[in-house]
Amino acid sequence: MAAPSLLNWRRVSSFTGPVPRARHGHRAVAIRELMIIFGGGNEGIADELHVYNTVTNQWFLPAVRGDIPPGCAAHGFVCDGTRILVFGGMVEYGRYSNELYELQASRWLWKKVKPHPPSSGLPPCPRLGHSFSLYGNKCYLFGGLANESEDSNNNVPRYLNDFYELELQHGSGVVGWSIPVTKGIVPSPRESHTAVIYCKKDSGSPKMYVFGGMCGARLDDLWQLDLETMSWSKPETKGTVPLPRSLHTASVIGNKMYIFGGWVPHKGENIETSPHDCEWRCTSSFSYLNLDTAEWTTLVSDSQEDKKNSRPRPRAGHCAVVIGTRLYFWSGRDGYKKALNSQVCCKDLWYLDTEKPPAPSQVQLIKATTNSFHVKWDEVPTVEGYLLQLNTDLPYQAASSDSSAAPNMQGVRMDPHRQGSNSTIPNSISDTMNSTKTEHTAMKGTSMKNRPDLKASTDSNATLYSSLATNASNHNSCVVDVLRKNEGPHTSANIGVLSSCLDLRTVIPETSVSSSVSSAQTMVTQQTIKTESSSTNGAVVKDETSLTTFSTKSEVDEACALPATKISRVETHATAMPFSKETPSNPVATMKAGERQWCDVGIFKNNTALVSQFYLLPKGKQSISKIGNADAPDYSLLKKQDLVPGTGYRFRVAAINGCGIGPFSKISEFKTCIPGFPGAPSAVRISKNVEGIHLSWEPPTSPSGNILEYSAYLAIRTAQIQDNPSQLVFMRIYCGLKTSCIVTAGQLANAHIDYTSRPAIVFRISAKNEKGYGPATQVRWLQGNNKKAPLN
């Protein structure tokens, strides 16, 4: 974690949708990228459910139905998959609840749940300010505040330290309450404390940690309950213990419990007997406890002033949510003046990255031309941008030289023989085969312009980092996102890829959709859409077990209004396979990638980039990238160099968040096109017929002359492929001028079925002109999840 002075808080200042009114005593949980908020109060208790999409910066009110619970505050609120449980809380002044409700977020359906009472003893009494923590299939209830008076207007508080276990049924419903028998000294009664559960990796039993709270005075004690032995203990800690507090939040990320905010004693205040007429004081102090070493670390002390409004102001009764390694804080009260009987609530939303982001996946090729690449990589959650870099064996000019001068290209070629991976048998592919995949992904959601924090990229140059610069917009239409690397002139690529990049099934994630996706339906994917938005009910969840994916083909067809004719589900790739004997193959002595300096392509908001230039390093500099607490590099001051034809370039990418640049991805290598070869066939379709299947395609949109013939290939079973599944072996099944062919049942019987992701049969189709064969389009014909023979 960064030093206290280097914490890089971000205030979310640009969002859309109905923002909830400010409040305190509310609770929040996260389901993937959604922050779901319920209850709380400020001039009345709130009873609506609010959802904030952290990817699109959009607030919305889902259309809930069923047994909708009354509004409550200081309640228990936990999330198990896509269901949420609400227990207890204050439903009106002086009247508390002990009712249990379940929300199925996949359908926004509420249900009142009636657990069985304990076999011995009474069920939990009505209460507020308790802790309610989930681990496995059990919720653990501890403490809280009860009202001893039957008259809600005559509040007689009673602090609790009882402990209950609630067993859940799988998916929906509960079994009942039980009262575990515990060992050791039980923590003193309290309310408005926190409780988190943590289990050390690879060893140890799960433990619940209770910190702070209120019992007439604020507390700073830490208690540990071993959930296997049910033994209470007070761990000895090192470091500076946070001030006594209540109404704070505790959040676990990794092995750290982060404590933020809350009510703390005034300086000089007697903690045991607080003056009755004093003004309660909130704090913005921020600490964490390493749960493995039991050591406290102060990140923001209580005495640190914030004159620049660079972090959340003091507050209590707020909510905190963890998404990835990012902490979100929303609302809460920032004080209470007894003399005026008034309170002031915050309405701001903040987040803090607690760790640098992980390395993205390898860079993947979407399209290539003679002087550009369109590339992508898998999205990394909760990041603010990506730094893309390249290097090349090409002796590019020094930064002090004239960058407009074309480099000397004579004799500079990648050795095509050092990168071969897939094998062939007679009448099959005989040169380098490198592949990049076209994903046909059917989904609803918001476009990439809704990503927070960075300006959208509008041209081939990188867009510089700019925090929270774009507004999110509601995008209600259905989107079919397709990477069109199997269409158009940009797919005619003779690419040189390192052999480690050739395993299609490990380098490139698989996504299945309905086939028969025509060019009219295709568009470039800008992000993986993680939620759906509509004007009626916000995030529509299609599957209880998966908030973000469609689980069946029928859902995809229905959701995205694809053609009613249901053909086979396919996946397409653009696969560069230079067949031509004219392809230059004279190798030159090349440096290892590590010996070349990496140059910035730029910083990109989303996970795609069009690369036609890169920035030259200043003399004597190893890197021009300074991200994190320093400003982004000013690329306008740097000279650029264009990509050139027939040249290999190595790429790597790193994600950026508030902690800085994370580690770089593994290296990928691609080669710009050599002019004159045809593009890849497009719009591949597969349909069943009596003889087997009918395979058809459209001619390349950039034939670069007359197409002389097409070849279609089928990956077949061999002993070699069984020993090394990443080494596909192809057999030519068609050669001719027609843009379709029949693949017989006999041929399909010999097909290799790839089980590394979704089972599929693999085809490749390429076109030949006067100069030779161009890149192939690869198609994966999905076979379902069984191991039956094709066509069954």
Secondary structure, 3 states (H helix, E strand, C coil): CCCHHHCCEEECCCCECCCCCCCECCEEEEECCEEEEECCECCCECCCEEEEECCCCEEECCCCEECCCCCCECCEEEEECCEEEEEEEEEECCEEEEEEEEEECCCCEEEEECCECCCCCCCCCCEECCEEEEECCEEEEEEEEEECCCCCCCCCEEEEEEEEEEEECCCCCEEEEECCCCECCCCCCCECCEEEEECCCCCCCCEEEEEEEECCCEEEEEEEEECCCCEEECCCCECCCCCCEECCEEEEECCEEEEECCEECCCCCCCCCCCCCCCEEEECCEEEEECCCCEEEEEECCCCCCCCCCCCCCEECCEEEEECCEEEEECCEEEEECCCCEEEECCCEEEEECCCCCCCCCCEEEEECCCCEEEECCCCCCCCEEEEEEEECCCCCCCCCCCCCCCCCCCCCCCHHHHCCCEECCCCCCCCCEEEEECEEEEECCCHHHCCCCCCCCCCCCCCCCCCCCCCCCCCCEEEEECCCCCCHHHCCCCCCCHHHCCHHHHCCCCCEECCCCHHHCCCCCCCCCCCCCCCCCCCCCECCECCCCCCHHHHHHHHCCCCCCCCEEEEEEEECCCCCCCCCCCCCCCCHHHCCCEEEEEECCCEEEECEEECCCCCCCCCCCCCCCCCCCHHHCCEEECCCCCEEEEEEEEEECCEEEEECCCEEEECCCCCCCCCCEEEEEEECCCEEEEEEECCCCCCCCCCEEEEEEEECCHHHHHCCCCCEEEEEEEECCCEEEEEHHHHHCECEECCCCCEEEEEEEEEECCEEEEEEEEEEECCCCCCCCCC
